[in-house]
Amino acid sequence: MEILKILFGVMITVSVVLTLLYQKSNWILEGKYDRKLYAPKRFELSPSICPRWRLEDSPYFYTLKNLTVGPPKEKLTSLDHVTNATTSCVTVINRKTSYYMCDHIAVLIEARNLKNETKHYGGDYFRTKIYSTDPYSASGPDHFIDFQNGTYVALFTLRWSGEVKIHVSLVHPSEAVPILQRTTKDGKAGKLFTFFGIFQTKTAKQTFKEDVICSVAVMDVTPYCNVSANDTHGPWFCQRPKNSHLTCNDWAFHHMSTGKSSQKLYKSLSSTEKLIFKSSKKEVKTSEAPIQVLPGYVGPKAALPKCTSSYVPRTVATNGYFYQDKWQPLYCNITSFNSTNTQKCLQNKQVRLFGDSTARQMFMDLKGKLKWDCSENFFCRKGNASIRFTFHGLPIRDGHKIPVQNLTYVAREIEHMKGGNDVVIVLSIWAHFGQPEGSYYRERLLAVRGAVERLWQRSPGTRVIVRSANTRGHSIGGFILISSDWIALQGEQILRDVFSSDKRFDFLDVWDMSLVQKSRDDVHPLPSTLSQLMDNLLSLIC
């Protein structure tokens, strides 16, 4: 009997303890607990526990969205009125002594001019991130709000513990944006950019050759030669050679003059506009001390799936972050690839990389990992497996002479492909399309999309991965008019709009990654970023 009483007492005690633990777990899940009391000493990375901060759930959004919108931008009368990174302010709204994992912070940016006056209109292009060092972790904002009155708010989710800093840079003051719009929207940059075509022919006695100006736009001079690739929306026009022995059929080489193009673009700016661009890509200093983020209870470690597919999102948004020098998408896990598992991954696969030099960079990275026969130019193979890089065709911003017979267009190449379950197409088409007017880029991408859709009718199992643009180092002189991050972002929005309507396209989001990368901006991402985007690419392929 005594034994039964003891056992009964133990059962009651266990029942009470389990009940209390259950209640405690509910309090934790509902947020009704003292974090300091229940916070464990160690924290395991659990990415999906910290989803993006929904804009409608933000307590700051409903307060700040009713701020009075300032008057429309007045005509610039003095450089003193241009947004200035030195005088602009950065503060954390309702800052607390410490924060916990998955907490949110709202960062307020007040744009000010050189006279330290608050701006009364928006349109400034800021880049923001939170980051930690040693090892490097960084994230972009879940949302960035421009209230059109000189006030901006960046909403962040704190995804790791430790000391977290805030970084804000003024990419372009609002006064620079209309200049960029003017240069690209009406196709002016396309006409200012100096491309050349070499026309030549040989007779029994001599060779006739002439270098003429070419452009993506119809030439202002007459007569001209229409050498367009109409089937792929590749308009191209060259001044007709003056030599009577040369015809439009004698177009032999393409090349570009970097110096003349830069000079023409720079001369298109007024003296005031040139000074405005000197305010670009400047850090906005903040007096805010680093934020202390404590490890808190965030639930069981999430079993995230592997990153095997990712459709093209319609808009640009934060979809991942760096954690201890590794890129971590919010909803899946990337596999790390070395030479051994890269070769295993690509066994029996045919990978075709189409696009600009950023596609070539990916090809060269794969080439370095693989021990294949690469005797042909930009083509490697081993057994049934192969990788090949093909440039996207005009416009090509390259000073070297390119034989016209070597010019290829992505849509045309895809039209002649067989495809199949082991065929992977990677598209990286963006870096050379900064100077034409936006509708030209859209039509070019639509031609590629149409060719892919017809390929899918022939071979439904073909994988097609679209690589996004990335941030780039701003060129000096006139090239900033065609190579700034603002220009790249406009093209990125066009690219997503074109490919997001079909969920069969996979997406490699390098834009999100490059916005918060540890290394400096470069059109060809530096090794620390390149390794992460290649791991992401191979995770999608395999």
C-alpha positions as CSV (number, residue, x, y, z in Angstrom):
1,M,0.0,0.0,0.0
2,E,2.8,2.4,0.9
3,I,4.5,1.7,-2.4
4,L,1.2,2.5,-4.3
5,K,0.9,5.8,-2.4
6,I,4.5,6.7,-3.3
7,L,3.9,5.9,-7.0
8,F,0.6,7.9,-6.9
9,G,2.5,10.9,-5.5
10,V,5.2,10.7,-8.1
11,M,2.5,10.5,-10.9
12,I,0.8,13.6,-9.5
13,T,4.1,15.5,-9.3
14,V,5.0,14.5,-12.9
15,S,1.6,15.6,-14.1
16,V,1.9,19.0,-12.4
17,V,5.4,19.5,-13.8
18,L,4.3,18.6,-17.3
19,T,1.3,20.9,-17.1
20,L,3.5,23.8,-16.0
21,L,6.0,23.0,-18.8
22,Y,3.1,23.0,-21.3
23,Q,1.8,26.3,-20.0
24,K,5.3,27.7,-20.1
25,S,5.7,26.6,-23.7
26,N,2.5,28.3,-24.7
27,W,3.6,31.5,-22.9
28,I,6.8,31.4,-24.9
29,L,5.1,30.9,-28.2
30,E,2.6,33.7,-27.4
31,G,5.3,36.0,-26.2
32,K,3.9,36.1,-22.6
33,Y,7.2,35.4,-20.8
34,D,10.3,37.1,-19.4
35,R,12.9,36.5,-22.1
36,K,15.7,37.0,-19.6
37,L,14.4,34.3,-17.4
38,Y,13.9,31.6,-20.0
39,A,16.7,32.5,-22.5
40,P,19.0,29.5,-23.1
41,K,22.7,30.0,-22.9
42,R,23.3,28.9,-26.5
43,F,21.5,29.5,-29.7
44,E,21.2,27.3,-32.7
45,L,20.7,28.9,-36.1
46,S,17.1,28.5,-37.0
47,P,16.5,30.7,-40.1
48,S,12.8,30.1,-40.8
49,I,11.9,31.1,-37.2
50,C,12.6,34.7,-38.2
51,P,10.5,35.4,-41.3
52,R,10.4,38.8,-43.0
53,W,8.7,41.6,-41.0
54,R,5.3,42.0,-42.7
55,L,4.7,45.7,-43.5
56,E,1.1,45.5,-42.3
57,D,2.3,44.1,-38.9
58,S,4.8,46.9,-38.3
59,P,3.7,49.1,-35.4
60,Y,5.8,51.9,-37.0
61,F,4.2,51.8,-40.4
62,Y,0.7,52.8,-39.3
63,T,2.2,55.7,-37.3
64,L,4.5,57.0,-40.0
65,K,2.4,56.4,-43.1
66,N,0.2,59.4,-42.3
67,L,3.1,61.9,-42.3
68,T,2.4,64.8,-44.5
69,V,3.8,64.4,-48.0
70,G,6.0,67.4,-48.9
71,P,5.5,69.7,-51.9
72,P,6.7,68.5,-55.3
73,K,10.4,69.0,-56.1
74,E,11.2,72.5,-57.0
75,K,13.7,73.4,-59.7
76,L,17.2,73.1,-58.4
77,T,18.7,76.6,-57.9
78,S,21.7,75.8,-55.8
79,L,23.9,72.8,-55.0
80,D,23.3,73.6,-51.3
81,H,19.9,72.0,-51.7
82,V,21.2,68.6,-52.9
83,T,20.9,65.7,-50.4
84,N,24.1,65.5,-48.5
85,A,25.4,62.3,-46.8
86,T,27.4,64.2,-44.3
87,T,24.5,66.1,-42.8
88,S,21.8,63.4,-43.2
89,C,20.8,61.6,-39.9
90,V,20.3,58.0,-39.0
91,T,18.5,56.9,-35.8
92,V,16.8,53.8,-34.4
93,I,13.2,54.5,-33.5
94,N,12.3,53.7,-29.9
95,R,15.6,52.2,-29.3
96,K,15.9,49.7,-26.4
97,T,18.9,48.7,-24.3
98,S,19.0,45.3,-25.8
99,Y,17.1,43.1,-28.2
100,Y,16.5,39.4,-28.8
101,M,16.7,37.1,-31.8
102,C,13.8,37.8,-34.2
103,D,13.0,41.2,-32.7
104,H,12.5,44.0,-35.2
105,I,14.1,47.4,-35.4
106,A,13.0,50.5,-37.4
107,V,15.8,52.8,-38.7
108,L,14.8,56.4,-39.5
109,I,16.8,58.3,-42.1
110,E,16.3,62.0,-42.4
111,A,17.7,63.4,-45.6
112,R,19.3,66.8,-45.2
113,N,21.0,69.2,-47.6
114,L,24.4,70.8,-47.4
115,K,22.9,73.6,-45.3
116,N,21.7,71.0,-42.8
117,E,18.1,71.7,-43.7
118,T,15.6,68.8,-43.8
119,K,14.5,67.9,-47.3
120,H,10.9,68.3,-48.1
121,Y,10.6,65.7,-50.9
122,G,11.8,62.1,-51.4
123,G,13.3,60.2,-54.2
124,D,16.8,59.7,-52.7
125,Y,18.3,56.3,-53.4
126,F,19.7,54.9,-50.1
127,R,21.2,51.5,-49.4
128,T,20.8,50.1,-45.9
129,K,22.0,47.0,-44.0
130,I,22.6,45.7,-40.6
131,Y,25.8,43.7,-40.1
132,S,28.3,42.1,-37.7
133,T,31.9,41.3,-38.2
134,D,34.3,38.4,-37.4
135,P,32.6,36.4,-38.8
136,Y,30.6,38.5,-41.2
137,S,26.8,38.5,-41.0
138,A,24.5,41.0,-42.8
139,S,21.0,41.5,-43.9
140,G,19.1,44.1,-45.9
141,P,15.8,45.6,-44.8
142,D,12.5,43.7,-45.0
143,H,11.0,47.0,-46.2
144,F,12.3,50.4,-47.1
145,I,9.7,53.2,-47.0
146,D,10.1,56.5,-48.8
147,F,7.5,59.0,-47.3
148,Q,8.2,61.5,-50.1
149,N,9.0,64.2,-47.5
150,G,12.7,63.6,-46.8
151,T,11.9,60.9,-44.3
152,Y,12.7,57.2,-44.9
153,V,12.3,54.2,-42.7
154,A,14.1,50.8,-43.0
155,L,12.5,47.8,-41.2
156,F,14.8,45.0,-40.2
157,T,14.5,41.6,-38.6
158,L,17.4,40.7,-36.2
159,R,18.4,37.2,-37.4
160,W,21.5,36.6,-35.3
161,S,22.9,37.4,-31.9
162,G,25.8,39.6,-31.0
163,E,26.8,43.1,-31.7
164,V,25.0,44.5,-34.7
165,K,25.8,47.7,-36.5
166,I,23.8,49.8,-39.0
167,H,25.2,51.0,-42.3
168,V,23.5,53.5,-44.6
169,S,24.9,54.9,-47.9
170,L,23.5,57.5,-50.2
171,V,23.8,55.9,-53.6
172,H,22.3,58.9,-55.4
173,P,20.7,62.1,-54.2
174,S,17.2,62.6,-55.5
175,E,18.5,65.4,-57.7
176,A,20.6,62.8,-59.7
177,V,17.7,60.5,-60.5
178,P,16.0,62.7,-63.1
179,I,19.3,63.0,-64.9
180,L,19.6,59.2,-65.1
181,Q,16.0,59.0,-66.2
182,R,16.5,61.6,-68.9
183,T,19.6,59.8,-70.2
184,T,18.1,56.3,-70.4
185,K,14.3,56.9,-70.9
186,D,14.6,58.7,-74.2
187,G,17.4,56.4,-75.5
188,K,19.9,59.3,-75.4
189,A,22.6,57.2,-73.8
190,G,22.2,54.6,-76.6
191,K,23.0,57.3,-79.2
192,L,25.9,58.8,-77.2
193,F,27.5,55.4,-76.8
194,T,30.2,55.0,-79.5
195,F,30.1,51.6,-81.2
196,F,31.9,51.0,-84.4
197,G,31.4,48.7,-87.3
198,I,34.2,47.7,-89.7
199,F,33.1,47.1,-93.3
200,Q,35.6,45.5,-95.5
201,T,35.9,43.6,-98.8
202,K,38.7,42.2,-100.9
203,T,39.3,42.3,-104.6
204,A,42.0,40.6,-106.6
205,K,44.1,43.8,-106.3
206,Q,43.3,45.3,-103.0
207,T,41.4,45.4,-99.7
208,F,38.8,48.1,-99.0
209,K,38.0,48.8,-95.3
210,E,36.1,51.6,-93.5
211,D,35.3,52.2,-89.8
212,V,31.8,53.7,-89.2
213,I,29.6,54.5,-86.2
214,C,26.9,52.1,-85.2
215,S,24.1,52.2,-82.7
216,V,21.2,50.3,-81.2
217,A,19.0,53.3,-82.3
218,V,18.3,54.4,-85.8
219,M,21.1,56.6,-87.0
220,D,20.6,60.4,-87.3
221,V,22.9,60.3,-90.4
222,T,21.8,59.0,-93.7
223,P,22.2,56.8,-95.5
224,Y,22.6,54.0,-93.0
225,C,22.7,50.2,-93.0
226,N,20.1,48.2,-91.1
227,V,22.0,45.1,-89.9
228,S,19.4,44.2,-87.2
229,A,18.7,40.6,-86.0
230,N,14.9,41.1,-86.3
231,D,14.0,37.6,-85.2
232,T,15.5,38.2,-81.7
233,H,14.6,41.9,-81.3
234,G,18.2,42.8,-81.9
235,P,18.0,46.2,-83.7
236,W,21.4,47.5,-84.9
237,F,22.2,50.3,-87.3
238,C,25.5,51.5,-88.9
239,Q,26.4,54.5,-90.9
240,R,26.6,53.4,-94.6
241,P,30.3,53.3,-95.8
242,K,31.3,56.2,-98.0
243,N,33.6,54.0,-100.1
244,S,31.7,53.0,-103.2
245,H,33.3,49.5,-103.1
246,L,31.6,48.7,-99.8
247,T,28.0,47.7,-99.3
248,C,25.9,47.0,-96.2
249,N,26.6,43.3,-96.8
250,D,30.3,43.9,-96.1
251,W,29.9,44.4,-92.3
252,A,32.7,42.4,-90.9
253,F,33.7,43.5,-87.3
254,H,32.1,45.1,-84.2
255,H,34.0,47.1,-81.6
256,M,33.6,49.9,-79.2
257,S,35.5,53.1,-78.2
258,T,35.5,53.3,-74.4
259,G,37.2,56.7,-74.3
260,K,34.9,58.4,-76.9
261,S,31.8,56.9,-75.2
262,S,32.8,58.2,-71.8
263,Q,33.7,61.7,-73.2
264,K,30.3,62.0,-75.0
265,L,28.4,60.9,-71.9
266,Y,30.3,63.2,-69.7
267,K,29.8,66.2,-72.1
268,S,26.1,65.6,-72.0
269,L,26.1,66.7,-68.3
270,S,26.0,70.3,-67.3
271,S,28.6,71.6,-64.8
272,T,26.0,71.5,-62.0
273,E,25.0,67.9,-62.9
274,K,28.6,66.8,-62.8
275,L,28.8,68.1,-59.3
276,I,25.6,66.4,-58.2
277,F,27.0,63.0,-59.1
278,K,30.0,63.6,-56.8
279,S,27.5,63.0,-54.0
280,S,26.9,59.4,-55.1
281,K,27.8,56.4,-53.0
282,K,28.7,58.2,-49.8
283,E,28.3,56.7,-46.4
284,V,25.8,58.4,-44.1
285,K,27.5,58.5,-40.7
286,T,25.5,57.5,-37.6
287,S,26.2,58.2,-34.0
288,E,24.1,55.1,-33.0
289,A,26.1,52.7,-30.9
290,P,26.0,49.0,-32.0
291,I,22.8,47.1,-31.1
292,Q,23.2,44.3,-28.6
293,V,21.2,41.3,-29.7
294,L,20.8,38.5,-27.2
295,P,20.1,34.9,-28.0
296,G,16.5,34.1,-27.0
297,Y,14.1,31.2,-27.3
298,V,13.1,30.9,-30.9
299,G,11.7,27.4,-31.0
300,P,13.1,24.1,-32.4
301,K,15.7,24.2,-35.1
302,A,13.9,24.4,-38.5
303,A,14.4,21.6,-40.9
304,L,14.6,23.7,-44.0
305,P,14.5,22.0,-47.4
306,K,17.4,22.2,-49.9
307,C,17.4,25.0,-52.4
308,T,16.3,23.0,-55.4
309,S,14.0,25.5,-57.0
310,S,13.1,29.1,-56.7
311,Y,10.7,31.0,-58.9
312,V,11.3,34.5,-60.1
313,P,9.7,37.0,-57.7
314,R,7.8,39.9,-59.2
315,T,9.5,42.6,-57.0
316,V,12.9,43.2,-55.4
317,A,12.9,42.1,-51.7
318,T,15.2,40.7,-49.1
319,N,15.1,36.9,-49.4
320,G,18.2,36.0,-47.5
321,Y,21.2,37.2,-45.5
322,F,24.8,36.4,-44.7
323,Y,25.4,34.4,-41.5
324,Q,29.0,33.8,-40.5
325,D,30.3,34.4,-44.1
326,K,27.7,32.1,-45.7
327,W,24.6,33.1,-47.6
328,Q,21.4,31.8,-46.0
329,P,18.2,32.1,-48.0
330,L,15.1,32.5,-45.7
331,Y,13.3,29.4,-46.8
332,C,15.9,26.8,-47.9
333,N,19.5,25.6,-47.3
334,I,22.3,26.0,-49.8
335,T,24.8,23.1,-50.3
336,S,28.5,24.0,-50.3
337,F,30.3,22.7,-53.4
338,N,33.9,21.8,-53.9
339,S,35.6,20.1,-56.9
340,T,34.5,16.6,-56.0
341,N,30.8,17.2,-55.5
342,T,30.6,19.7,-58.4
343,Q,31.8,17.0,-60.7
344,K,29.2,14.6,-59.2
345,C,26.5,17.3,-59.5
346,L,27.2,17.9,-63.2
347,Q,27.6,14.3,-64.2
348,N,25.7,13.6,-67.5
349,K,24.4,17.2,-67.5
350,Q,24.8,19.7,-70.3
351,V,24.9,23.3,-68.9
352,R,24.6,26.2,-71.3
353,L,25.4,29.6,-69.9
354,F,24.1,32.5,-72.0
355,G,24.7,36.2,-71.4
356,D,27.4,38.7,-70.6
357,S,30.7,38.5,-68.8
358,T,28.9,37.7,-65.5
359,A,27.8,34.4,-67.2
360,R,31.4,33.9,-68.4
361,Q,32.6,34.4,-64.8
362,M,30.3,31.6,-63.7
363,F,31.6,29.4,-66.5
364,M,35.2,30.1,-65.5
365,D,34.4,29.2,-61.9
366,L,32.9,25.9,-63.0
367,K,35.9,25.3,-65.3
368,G,38.2,25.7,-62.4
369,K,36.4,23.1,-60.3
370,L,36.1,20.5,-63.1
371,K,38.8,18.3,-64.4
372,W,37.4,18.1,-67.9
373,D,38.7,18.6,-71.4
374,C,38.5,22.3,-72.1
375,S,40.5,22.4,-75.4
376,E,37.7,24.3,-77.2
377,N,37.1,28.0,-76.4
378,F,34.5,28.3,-73.6
379,F,33.5,24.7,-73.9
380,C,34.4,21.8,-71.6
381,R,33.3,18.2,-71.6
382,K,33.7,14.8,-70.0
383,G,31.7,11.9,-71.4
384,N,28.1,13.0,-71.8
385,A,28.6,16.1,-69.6
386,S,29.5,19.5,-70.8
387,I,29.5,23.2,-70.0
388,R,29.4,26.0,-72.6
389,F,29.4,29.8,-72.4
390,T,27.9,31.9,-75.2
391,F,27.8,35.7,-75.3
392,H,24.4,37.3,-75.8
393,G,25.0,39.3,-78.9
394,L,24.8,43.1,-79.5
395,P,25.1,45.5,-77.7
396,I,28.6,44.4,-76.6
397,R,30.7,46.9,-74.7
398,D,34.1,45.6,-75.7
399,G,37.0,47.4,-77.2
400,H,38.3,44.2,-79.0
401,K,37.3,43.6,-82.6
402,I,34.6,40.9,-82.7
403,P,34.0,39.1,-86.1
404,V,30.3,39.6,-87.1
405,Q,30.2,35.8,-87.9
406,N,30.8,35.2,-84.2
407,L,27.9,37.3,-83.0
408,T,25.1,35.1,-81.6
409,Y,21.8,35.9,-80.0
410,V,20.4,33.9,-77.1
411,A,16.9,33.6,-78.5
412,R,18.2,32.3,-81.8
413,E,20.5,29.8,-80.0
414,I,17.7,28.4,-77.9
415,E,15.4,28.0,-80.9
416,H,17.9,25.4,-82.3
417,M,18.4,23.6,-79.0
418,K,17.1,20.1,-78.3
419,G,16.8,20.4,-74.5
420,G,16.0,17.5,-72.2
421,N,15.9,16.4,-68.6
422,D,19.7,16.7,-68.3
423,V,20.0,20.1,-70.0
424,V,20.3,23.3,-67.9
425,I,20.2,26.8,-69.3
426,V,21.5,29.7,-67.2
427,L,20.6,33.2,-68.4
428,S,22.6,36.3,-67.2
429,I,21.6,39.1,-69.5
430,W,21.8,42.6,-67.9
431,A,25.3,44.3,-67.7
432,H,25.4,45.6,-71.3
433,F,21.9,46.8,-71.4
434,G,22.3,50.0,-69.3
435,Q,22.4,52.4,-72.2
436,P,19.4,51.5,-74.4
437,E,15.9,52.7,-73.5
438,G,14.0,50.3,-71.1
439,S,11.5,49.0,-73.7
440,Y,14.4,47.7,-75.8
441,Y,15.6,45.6,-72.9
442,R,12.1,44.3,-72.2
443,E,11.6,43.3,-75.8
444,R,14.9,41.5,-75.9
445,L,14.0,39.5,-72.8
446,L,10.6,38.7,-74.2
447,A,12.2,37.3,-77.3
448,V,14.3,35.0,-75.0
449,R,11.3,34.0,-73.0
450,G,9.4,33.1,-76.1
451,A,12.2,30.9,-77.4
452,V,12.4,29.1,-74.0
453,E,8.6,28.5,-74.0
454,R,8.9,27.0,-77.4
455,L,11.8,24.8,-76.2
456,W,9.6,23.6,-73.3
457,Q,7.0,22.5,-75.8
458,R,9.7,20.4,-77.4
459,S,11.5,19.3,-74.2
460,P,9.4,20.0,-71.0
461,G,12.1,18.8,-68.7
462,T,14.7,21.4,-69.6
463,R,15.8,23.5,-66.6
464,V,16.1,27.3,-67.1
465,I,17.7,29.5,-64.4
466,V,17.5,33.3,-64.6
467,R,20.4,35.1,-62.8
468,S,19.6,38.5,-61.5
469,A,21.8,41.6,-61.8
470,N,24.1,42.7,-59.0
471,T,25.5,45.9,-57.7
472,R,28.5,47.3,-59.4
473,G,31.3,49.8,-58.8
474,H,30.3,53.2,-60.1
475,S,32.5,54.1,-63.0
476,I,34.1,57.5,-63.1
477,G,33.2,60.2,-65.6
478,G,30.2,59.7,-67.9
479,F,29.9,56.0,-67.5
480,I,28.0,56.5,-64.2
481,L,25.0,57.4,-66.5
482,I,24.8,53.8,-67.6
483,S,26.5,51.8,-64.9
484,S,25.0,53.0,-61.6
485,D,23.1,50.8,-59.2
486,W,20.0,52.8,-59.9
487,I,20.2,51.9,-63.6
488,A,20.8,48.3,-62.8
489,L,17.8,48.3,-60.4
490,Q,15.5,49.6,-63.2
491,G,16.7,46.8,-65.4
492,E,16.3,44.3,-62.6
493,Q,12.7,45.2,-62.2
494,I,12.1,44.7,-65.9
495,L,13.8,41.3,-65.8
496,R,11.6,40.1,-62.9
497,D,8.5,41.4,-64.6
498,V,9.2,39.5,-67.8
499,F,10.1,36.1,-66.2
500,S,8.0,36.1,-63.0
501,S,4.8,35.3,-65.0
502,D,6.0,31.7,-65.6
503,K,6.8,29.7,-62.5
504,R,8.9,27.2,-64.5
505,F,11.8,29.7,-64.6
506,D,14.2,29.2,-61.6
507,F,15.8,32.3,-60.1
508,L,19.3,33.0,-58.8
509,D,19.0,36.2,-56.7
510,V,22.4,37.8,-56.7
511,W,21.0,41.3,-56.3
512,D,19.9,40.6,-52.8
513,M,23.2,39.0,-52.0
514,S,25.3,41.9,-53.5
515,L,23.4,44.6,-51.6
516,V,24.8,43.4,-48.3
517,Q,28.0,41.7,-49.4
518,K,31.2,42.0,-47.4
519,S,33.4,42.9,-50.4
520,R,33.2,46.0,-52.5
521,D,30.7,46.3,-55.3
522,D,31.9,45.0,-58.6
523,V,30.1,44.0,-61.8
524,H,32.0,40.7,-61.5
525,P,31.4,39.7,-57.8
526,L,34.6,39.2,-55.8
527,P,35.5,35.7,-54.5
528,S,33.7,36.0,-51.2
529,T,30.4,36.7,-53.0
530,L,31.1,34.6,-56.1
531,S,31.6,31.4,-54.0
532,Q,28.2,31.9,-52.4
533,L,26.3,32.6,-55.6
534,M,28.0,29.5,-57.3
535,D,26.9,27.3,-54.3
536,N,23.4,28.7,-54.8
537,L,23.5,28.0,-58.6
538,L,24.7,24.4,-58.1
539,S,22.2,23.8,-55.4
540,L,19.5,24.7,-57.9
541,I,21.0,22.6,-60.6
542,C,21.5,19.5,-58.4
